[in-house]
Amino acid sequence: MPKVDPGLRQEWKDAERKQFSLVVRVTGDLDTRSETLSDLGCQVKRAFRLTNSISLRCTGATALTLTRRPWITRVERDSIVKALGS
């Protein structure tokens, strides 16, 4: 089971129809994983080869099903990252 913040998992359960922006870390080929995520109903936004991660949007219900995929190792909320001094 992938690492997911318990508070985020609870948000998915409480709002299964709400859209969430997430970053999922995966194992395997990013293109194949992106295609599979699209087939599962996710809107894939971007793939990050350096971290083997995929940025996506999906419902809370879909996010809960993603946690059962053995090739997903971590799921976290997608957020804006700022560099120091900016």
MOPAC internal coordinates of N, CA, C and O (Angstrom, degrees):
PM7 1SCF
backbone

  N    0.0000 0     0.00 0     0.00 0    0    0    0
  C    1.4476 1     0.00 0     0.00 0    1    0    0
  C    1.5307 1   108.49 1     0.00 0    2    1    0
  O    1.2310 1   120.28 1   -45.93 1    3    2    1
  N    1.3422 1   117.07 1   134.07 1    3    2    1
  C    1.4651 1   119.30 1  -178.21 1    5    3    2
  C    1.5185 1   112.78 1   -69.99 1    6    5    3
  O    1.2310 1   121.60 1   -20.20 1    7    6    5
  N    1.3179 1   114.54 1   159.80 1    7    6    5
  C    1.4641 1   119.96 1   176.40 1    9    7    6
  C    1.5241 1   108.69 1   -75.65 1   10    9    7
  O    1.2310 1   120.95 1   -55.20 1   11   10    9
  N    1.3326 1   115.79 1   124.80 1   11   10    9
  C    1.4635 1   122.62 1   178.25 1   13   11   10
  C    1.5232 1   107.51 1  -140.51 1   14   13   11
  O    1.2310 1   120.53 1   -45.84 1   15   14   13
  N    1.3256 1   116.59 1   134.16 1   15   14   13
  C    1.4560 1   121.01 1   175.39 1   17   15   14
  C    1.5315 1   109.11 1   -59.16 1   18   17   15
  O    1.2310 1   119.54 1   -51.61 1   19   18   17
  N    1.3393 1   118.48 1   128.39 1   19   18   17
  C    1.4682 1   121.01 1  -178.75 1   21   19   18
  C    1.5331 1   113.15 1   -56.72 1   22   21   19
  O    1.2310 1   120.20 1   144.72 1   23   22   21
  N    1.3245 1   117.23 1   -35.28 1   23   22   21
  C    1.4615 1   120.25 1   178.36 1   25   23   22
  C    1.5206 1   112.00 1   -65.24 1   26   25   23
  O    1.2310 1   120.37 1   140.39 1   27   26   25
  N    1.3300 1   116.90 1   -39.61 1   27   26   25
  C    1.4588 1   121.56 1   178.12 1   29   27   26
  C    1.5242 1   110.33 1   -67.15 1   30   29   27
  O    1.2310 1   120.41 1   136.88 1   31   30   29
  N    1.3261 1   116.82 1   -43.12 1   31   30   29
  C    1.4702 1   120.37 1   177.82 1   33   31   30
  C    1.5327 1   110.24 1   -59.22 1   34   33   31
  O    1.2310 1   120.20 1   139.90 1   35   34   33
  N    1.3254 1   117.22 1   -40.10 1   35   34   33
  C    1.4626 1   120.68 1   178.99 1   37   35   34
  C    1.5292 1   110.81 1   -65.72 1   38   37   35
  O    1.2310 1   120.34 1   141.87 1   39   38   37
  N    1.3350 1   116.95 1   -38.13 1   39   38   37
  C    1.4716 1   120.25 1   176.17 1   41   39   38
  C    1.5203 1   110.71 1   -58.58 1   42   41   39
  O    1.2310 1   120.37 1   138.00 1   43   42   41
  N    1.3320 1   116.91 1   -42.00 1   43   42   41
  C    1.4667 1   120.28 1   178.66 1   45   43   42
  C    1.5218 1   110.83 1   -61.59 1   46   45   43
  O    1.2310 1   120.73 1   136.97 1   47   46   45
  N    1.3296 1   116.22 1   -43.03 1   47   46   45
  C    1.4675 1   120.59 1  -179.66 1   49   47   46
  C    1.5212 1   111.51 1   -65.48 1   50   49   47
  O    1.2310 1   120.58 1   141.51 1   51   50   49
  N    1.3308 1   116.49 1   -38.49 1   51   50   49
  C    1.4612 1   121.05 1  -177.90 1   53   51   50
  C    1.5248 1   112.91 1   -75.66 1   54   53   51
  O    1.2310 1   120.08 1   156.70 1   55   54   53
  N    1.3161 1   117.45 1   -23.30 1   55   54   53
  C    1.4718 1   121.48 1  -176.38 1   57   55   54
  C    1.5244 1   109.66 1  -137.84 1   58   57   55
  O    1.2310 1   120.70 1  -111.68 1   59   58   57
  N    1.3287 1   116.27 1    68.32 1   59   58   57
  C    1.4622 1   120.48 1  -174.73 1   61   59   58
  C    1.5244 1   113.66 1   -64.61 1   62   61   59
  O    1.2310 1   119.75 1   157.02 1   63   62   61
  N    1.3380 1   118.07 1   -22.98 1   63   62   61
  C    1.4706 1   120.36 1  -179.73 1   65   63   62
  C    1.5251 1   113.30 1   -95.24 1   66   65   63
  O    1.2310 1   120.37 1   169.75 1   67   66   65
  N    1.3066 1   116.91 1   -10.25 1   67   66   65
  C    1.4674 1   121.54 1  -179.68 1   69   67   66
  C    1.5307 1   109.93 1   -71.63 1   70   69   67
  O    1.2310 1   120.66 1   -33.70 1   71   70   69
  N    1.3365 1   116.34 1   146.30 1   71   70   69
  C    1.4613 1   121.62 1   176.84 1   73   71   70
  C    1.5288 1   110.01 1   -85.59 1   74   73   71
  O    1.2310 1   120.69 1   -43.09 1   75   74   73
  N    1.3163 1   116.29 1   136.91 1   75   74   73
  C    1.4584 1   122.95 1   178.42 1   77   75   74
  C    1.5259 1   109.27 1  -124.09 1   78   77   75
  O    1.2310 1   120.66 1   -39.28 1   79   78   77
  N    1.3138 1   116.35 1   140.72 1   79   78   77
  C    1.4646 1   122.13 1   172.29 1   81   79   78
  C    1.5201 1   107.17 1   -96.72 1   82   81   79
  O    1.2310 1   121.03 1   -58.03 1   83   82   81
  N    1.3319 1   115.64 1   121.97 1   83   82   81
  C    1.4606 1   121.16 1  -173.14 1   85   83   82
  C    1.5217 1   111.12 1  -132.13 1   86   85   83
  O    1.2310 1   121.32 1   -19.76 1   87   86   85
  N    1.3157 1   115.08 1   160.24 1   87   86   85
  C    1.4576 1   122.62 1   168.05 1   89   87   86
  C    1.5178 1   106.19 1  -120.77 1   90   89   87
  O    1.2310 1   120.89 1   -55.38 1   91   90   89
  N    1.3347 1   115.91 1   124.62 1   91   90   89
  C    1.4656 1   120.18 1   178.78 1   93   91   90
  C    1.5269 1   108.80 1  -113.78 1   94   93   91
  O    1.2310 1   120.81 1   -47.50 1   95   94   93
  N    1.3046 1   116.06 1   132.50 1   95   94   93
  C    1.4635 1   121.68 1   174.83 1   97   95   94
  C    1.5213 1   106.86 1   -93.77 1   98   97   95
  O    1.2310 1   120.84 1   -46.77 1   99   98   97
  N    1.3308 1   116.00 1   133.23 1   99   98   97
  C    1.4552 1   120.85 1  -173.88 1  101   99   98
  C    1.5214 1   111.02 1  -128.08 1  102  101   99
  O    1.2310 1   121.41 1   -15.98 1  103  102  101
  N    1.3230 1   114.91 1   164.02 1  103  102  101
  C    1.4585 1   121.25 1   168.29 1  105  103  102
  C    1.5220 1   106.78 1  -108.24 1  106  105  103
  O    1.2310 1   120.30 1   -24.31 1  107  106  105
  N    1.3188 1   117.02 1   155.69 1  107  106  105
  C    1.4559 1   120.22 1   179.41 1  109  107  106
  C    1.5228 1   112.21 1    94.09 1  110  109  107
  O    1.2310 1   121.20 1     8.31 1  111  110  109
  N    1.3222 1   115.31 1  -171.69 1  111  110  109
  C    1.4539 1   123.15 1  -176.48 1  113  111  110
  C    1.5321 1   111.49 1   -71.58 1  114  113  111
  O    1.2310 1   120.25 1   -54.14 1  115  114  113
  N    1.3307 1   117.12 1   125.86 1  115  114  113
  C    1.4700 1   121.60 1  -177.06 1  117  115  114
  C    1.5269 1   112.55 1   -62.72 1  118  117  115
  O    1.2310 1   119.86 1   140.38 1  119  118  117
  N    1.3233 1   117.86 1   -39.62 1  119  118  117
  C    1.4645 1   119.96 1  -179.84 1  121  119  118
  C    1.5235 1   111.07 1   -64.20 1  122  121  119
  O    1.2310 1   120.52 1   136.67 1  123  122  121
  N    1.3205 1   116.61 1   -43.33 1  123  122  121
  C    1.4654 1   121.13 1   178.20 1  125  123  122
  C    1.5170 1   110.60 1   -64.40 1  126  125  123
  O    1.2310 1   120.50 1   135.69 1  127  126  125
  N    1.3232 1   116.64 1   -44.31 1  127  126  125
  C    1.4719 1   120.44 1   179.95 1  129  127  126
  C    1.5284 1   111.03 1   -65.07 1  130  129  127
  O    1.2310 1   119.95 1   140.32 1  131  130  129
  N    1.3298 1   117.70 1   -39.68 1  131  130  129
  C    1.4689 1   121.18 1   177.96 1  133  131  130
  C    1.5226 1   110.75 1   -61.52 1  134  133  131
  O    1.2310 1   120.76 1   137.31 1  135  134  133
  N    1.3180 1   116.15 1   -42.69 1  135  134  133
  C    1.4655 1   120.78 1   178.74 1  137  135  134
  C    1.5272 1   110.93 1   -63.54 1  138  137  135
  O    1.2310 1   120.48 1   136.65 1  139  138  137
  N    1.3202 1   116.69 1   -43.35 1  139  138  137
  C    1.4653 1   120.81 1   178.69 1  141  139  138
  C    1.5256 1   110.67 1   -62.83 1  142  141  139
  O    1.2310 1   120.22 1   137.24 1  143  142  141
  N    1.3210 1   117.19 1   -42.76 1  143  142  141
  C    1.4636 1   120.86 1   179.15 1  145  143  142
  C    1.5279 1   110.95 1   -62.79 1  146  145  143
  O    1.2310 1   120.25 1   140.84 1  147  146  145
  N    1.3237 1   117.14 1   -39.16 1  147  146  145
  C    1.4679 1   120.64 1   175.93 1  149  147  146
  C    1.5219 1   110.56 1   -62.36 1  150  149  147
  O    1.2310 1   120.75 1   136.66 1  151  150  149
  N    1.3264 1   116.16 1   -43.34 1  151  150  149
  C    1.4687 1   120.86 1   178.65 1  153  151  150
  C    1.5244 1   111.89 1   -62.09 1  154  153  151
  O    1.2310 1   120.43 1   152.14 1  155  154  153
  N    1.3318 1   116.78 1   -27.86 1  155  154  153
  C    1.4680 1   121.46 1   179.76 1  157  155  154
  C    1.5319 1   112.41 1   -82.85 1  158  157  155
  O    1.2310 1   120.48 1   177.63 1  159  158  157
  N    1.3374 1   116.69 1    -2.37 1  159  158  157
  C    1.4571 1   120.16 1   177.54 1  161  159  158
  C    1.5114 1   115.21 1   103.51 1  162  161  159
  O    1.2310 1   120.23 1  -171.14 1  163  162  161
  N    1.3169 1   117.17 1     8.86 1  163  162  161
  C    1.4670 1   120.99 1   178.66 1  165  163  162
  C    1.5275 1   110.02 1   -88.05 1  166  165  163
  O    1.2310 1   120.89 1   -32.60 1  167  166  165
  N    1.3100 1   115.90 1   147.40 1  167  166  165
  C    1.4607 1   121.87 1   172.36 1  169  167  166
  C    1.5267 1   106.38 1   -96.50 1  170  169  167
  O    1.2310 1   120.87 1   -77.79 1  171  170  169
  N    1.3225 1   115.95 1   102.21 1  171  170  169
  C    1.4661 1   120.91 1  -178.30 1  173  171  170
  C    1.5251 1   108.43 1   -77.26 1  174  173  171
  O    1.2310 1   120.83 1   -53.79 1  175  174  173
  N    1.3223 1   116.01 1   126.21 1  175  174  173
  C    1.4630 1   120.95 1  -177.93 1  177  175  174
  C    1.5232 1   112.21 1   -99.44 1  178  177  175
  O    1.2310 1   120.14 1   138.63 1  179  178  177
  N    1.3221 1   117.33 1   -41.37 1  179  178  177
  C    1.4616 1   120.23 1  -174.31 1  181  179  178
  C    1.5270 1   110.00 1  -164.15 1  182  181  179
  O    1.2310 1   120.97 1   -29.50 1  183  182  181
  N    1.3387 1   115.76 1   150.50 1  183  182  181
  C    1.4640 1   121.68 1   174.64 1  185  183  182
  C    1.5245 1   108.60 1  -114.32 1  186  185  183
  O    1.2310 1   120.80 1   -40.10 1  187  186  185
  N    1.3143 1   116.07 1   139.90 1  187  186  185
  C    1.4634 1   122.59 1  -179.85 1  189  187  186
  C    1.5289 1   108.45 1  -116.05 1  190  189  187
  O    1.2310 1   120.63 1   -79.27 1  191  190  189
  N    1.3211 1   116.41 1   100.73 1  191  190  189
  C    1.4636 1   120.72 1  -175.30 1  193  191  190
  C    1.5304 1   112.79 1   -66.39 1  194  193  191
  O    1.2310 1   120.32 1   146.29 1  195  194  193
  N    1.3184 1   116.99 1   -33.71 1  195  194  193
  C    1.4640 1   120.43 1  -177.90 1  197  195  194
  C    1.5299 1   111.58 1   -60.47 1  198  197  195
  O    1.2310 1   120.43 1   141.50 1  199  198  197
  N    1.3306 1   116.78 1   -38.50 1  199  198  197
  C    1.4684 1   121.01 1  -178.28 1  201  199  198
  C    1.5259 1   112.86 1  -107.66 1  202  201  199
  O    1.2310 1   120.29 1  -177.17 1  203  202  201
  N    1.3384 1   117.05 1     2.83 1  203  202  201
  C    1.4624 1   122.39 1  -177.43 1  205  203  202
  C    1.5346 1   110.49 1    52.63 1  206  205  203
  O    1.2310 1   121.54 1  -130.60 1  207  206  205
  N    1.3406 1   114.65 1    49.40 1  207  206  205
  C    1.4593 1   121.66 1  -177.06 1  209  207  206
  C    1.5182 1   110.47 1  -125.73 1  210  209  207
  O    1.2310 1   121.30 1   -20.99 1  211  210  209
  N    1.3263 1   115.12 1   159.01 1  211  210  209
  C    1.4590 1   122.09 1   179.93 1  213  211  210
  C    1.5217 1   108.53 1  -131.87 1  214  213  211
  O    1.2310 1   121.06 1   -49.22 1  215  214  213
  N    1.3307 1   115.59 1   130.78 1  215  214  213
  C    1.4568 1   122.09 1   175.48 1  217  215  214
  C    1.5289 1   107.32 1   -92.28 1  218  217  215
  O    1.2310 1   120.60 1   -45.97 1  219  218  217
  N    1.3404 1   116.45 1   134.03 1  219  218  217
  C    1.4605 1   119.65 1  -176.44 1  221  219  218
  C    1.5173 1   111.59 1  -153.27 1  222  221  219
  O    1.2310 1   121.42 1   -11.02 1  223  222  221
  N    1.3373 1   114.90 1   168.98 1  223  222  221
  C    1.4692 1   122.46 1   171.37 1  225  223  222
  C    1.5165 1   107.06 1  -124.12 1  226  225  223
  O    1.2310 1   121.29 1   -41.25 1  227  226  225
  N    1.3331 1   115.13 1   138.75 1  227  226  225
  C    1.4598 1   120.40 1   177.11 1  229  227  226
  C    1.5190 1   109.17 1  -159.64 1  230  229  227
  O    1.2310 1   120.79 1   -10.10 1  231  230  229
  N    1.3191 1   116.10 1   169.90 1  231  230  229
  C    1.4600 1   120.44 1   177.20 1  233  231  230
  C    1.5259 1   109.95 1   -77.99 1  234  233  231
  O    1.2310 1   121.36 1   -15.95 1  235  234  233
  N    1.3193 1   115.00 1   164.05 1  235  234  233
  C    1.4564 1   119.94 1   176.25 1  237  235  234
  C    1.5192 1   111.83 1   -59.16 1  238  237  235
  O    1.2310 1   120.58 1   140.61 1  239  238  237
  N    1.3331 1   116.51 1   -39.39 1  239  238  237
  C    1.4665 1   120.48 1   179.38 1  241  239  238
  C    1.5232 1   110.92 1   -62.67 1  242  241  239
  O    1.2310 1   120.54 1   136.97 1  243  242  241
  N    1.3227 1   116.57 1   -43.03 1  243  242  241
  C    1.4635 1   120.02 1   178.47 1  245  243  242
  C    1.5231 1   110.58 1   -65.84 1  246  245  243
  O    1.2310 1   120.31 1   139.13 1  247  246  245
  N    1.3218 1   117.00 1   -40.87 1  247  246  245
  C    1.4676 1   120.73 1   178.77 1  249  247  246
  C    1.5281 1   110.67 1   -58.12 1  250  249  247
  O    1.2310 1   120.79 1   139.19 1  251  250  249
  N    1.3250 1   116.09 1   -40.81 1  251  250  249
  C    1.4680 1   119.52 1   178.71 1  253  251  250
  C    1.5264 1   111.21 1   -62.57 1  254  253  251
  O    1.2310 1   120.02 1   141.88 1  255  254  253
  N    1.3351 1   117.57 1   -38.12 1  255  254  253
  C    1.4672 1   119.63 1   179.52 1  257  255  254
  C    1.5268 1   111.33 1   -70.94 1  258  257  255
  O    1.2310 1   120.54 1   150.11 1  259  258  257
  N    1.3336 1   116.58 1   -29.89 1  259  258  257
  C    1.4689 1   119.28 1   179.41 1  261  259  258
  C    1.5197 1   111.60 1   -62.59 1  262  261  259
  O    1.2310 1   120.34 1   149.02 1  263  262  261
  N    1.3150 1   116.96 1   -30.98 1  263  262  261
  C    1.4681 1   119.90 1  -177.62 1  265  263  262
  C    1.5256 1   112.32 1   -68.13 1  266  265  263
  O    1.2310 1   120.25 1   170.01 1  267  266  265
  N    1.3197 1   117.13 1    -9.99 1  267  266  265
  C    1.4656 1   120.42 1   177.81 1  269  267  266
  C    1.5269 1   112.81 1   -93.81 1  270  269  267
  O    1.2310 1   120.37 1   178.93 1  271  270  269
  N    1.3123 1   116.89 1    -1.07 1  271  270  269
  C    1.4671 1   121.21 1   178.83 1  273  271  270
  C    1.5260 1   109.11 1   -84.95 1  274  273  271
  O    1.2310 1   119.64 1   -56.55 1  275  274  273
  N    1.3380 1   118.29 1   123.45 1  275  274  273
  C    1.4702 1   120.06 1  -176.17 1  277  275  274
  C    1.5271 1   113.63 1   -66.87 1  278  277  275
  O    1.2310 1   119.40 1   159.35 1  279  278  277
  N    1.3171 1   118.76 1   -20.65 1  279  278  277
  C    1.4619 1   121.91 1  -178.69 1  281  279  278
  C    1.5270 1   113.33 1   -87.17 1  282  281  279
  O    1.2310 1   119.98 1   177.84 1  283  282  281
  N    1.3253 1   117.64 1    -2.16 1  283  282  281
  C    1.4613 1   121.23 1   173.81 1  285  283  282
  C    1.5234 1   107.34 1   -98.09 1  286  285  283
  O    1.2310 1   120.57 1   -59.66 1  287  286  285
  N    1.3348 1   116.51 1   120.34 1  287  286  285
  C    1.4645 1   120.16 1  -174.01 1  289  287  286
  C    1.5244 1   113.69 1  -103.13 1  290  289  287
  O    1.2310 1   120.02 1   158.82 1  291  290  289
  N    1.3427 1   117.57 1   -21.18 1  291  290  289
  C    1.4699 1   120.87 1   179.85 1  293  291  290
  C    1.5228 1   108.48 1  -156.17 1  294  293  291
  O    1.2310 1   121.20 1   -37.73 1  295  294  293
  N    1.3373 1   115.31 1   142.27 1  295  294  293
  C    1.4636 1   121.44 1   174.73 1  297  295  294
  C    1.5238 1   107.44 1  -131.78 1  298  297  295
  O    1.2310 1   120.93 1   -50.25 1  299  298  297
  N    1.3264 1   115.83 1   129.75 1  299  298  297
  C    1.4636 1   119.76 1   177.92 1  301  299  298
  C    1.5240 1   109.44 1  -143.12 1  302  301  299
  O    1.2310 1   121.25 1   -18.18 1  303  302  301
  N    1.3092 1   115.21 1   161.82 1  303  302  301
  C    1.4586 1   121.10 1   178.86 1  305  303  302
  C    1.5287 1   109.49 1   -66.58 1  306  305  303
  O    1.2310 1   120.47 1   -43.94 1  307  306  305
  N    1.3273 1   116.70 1   136.06 1  307  306  305
  C    1.4613 1   121.46 1   174.62 1  309  307  306
  C    1.5225 1   107.92 1   -78.34 1  310  309  307
  O    1.2310 1   120.57 1   -48.76 1  311  310  309
  N    1.3054 1   116.52 1   131.24 1  311  310  309
  C    1.4650 1   120.15 1  -178.47 1  313  311  310
  C    1.5217 1   109.72 1  -145.48 1  314  313  311
  O    1.2310 1   121.11 1   -13.82 1  315  314  313
  N    1.3003 1   115.49 1   166.18 1  315  314  313
  C    1.4575 1   121.32 1   178.65 1  317  315  314
  C    1.5278 1   108.77 1   -76.80 1  318  317  315
  O    1.2310 1   120.95 1   -49.33 1  319  318  317
  N    1.3129 1   115.78 1   130.67 1  319  318  317
  C    1.4612 1   121.63 1   178.68 1  321  319  318
  C    1.5185 1   107.49 1  -107.46 1  322  321  319
  O    1.2310 1   120.67 1   -51.62 1  323  322  321
  N    1.3113 1   116.32 1   128.38 1  323  322  321
  C    1.4631 1   121.04 1   179.87 1  325  323  322
  C    1.5223 1   109.87 1  -112.68 1  326  325  323
  O    1.2310 1   121.31 1   -40.22 1  327  326  325
  N    1.3213 1   115.10 1   139.78 1  327  326  325
  C    1.4616 1   120.49 1   176.38 1  329  327  326
  C    1.5229 1   109.09 1   -79.67 1  330  329  327
  O    1.2310 1   120.81 1   -23.37 1  331  330  329
  N    1.3007 1   116.06 1   156.63 1  331  330  329
  C    1.4635 1   120.24 1   177.32 1  333  331  330
  C    1.5216 1   110.34 1   -59.26 1  334  333  331
  O    1.2310 1   120.78 1   -43.08 1  335  334  333
  N    1.3091 1   116.11 1   136.92 1  335  334  333
  C    1.4493 1   120.70 1   176.96 1  337  335  334
  C    1.5164 1   114.96 1    83.92 1  338  337  335
  O    1.2310 1   119.88 1  -177.04 1  339  338  337
  N    1.3249 1   117.83 1     2.96 1  339  338  337
  C    1.4714 1   118.33 1   179.55 1  341  339  338
  C    1.5038 1   111.85 1  -110.27 1  342  341  339
  O    1.2310 1   120.10 1   180.00 1  343  342  341

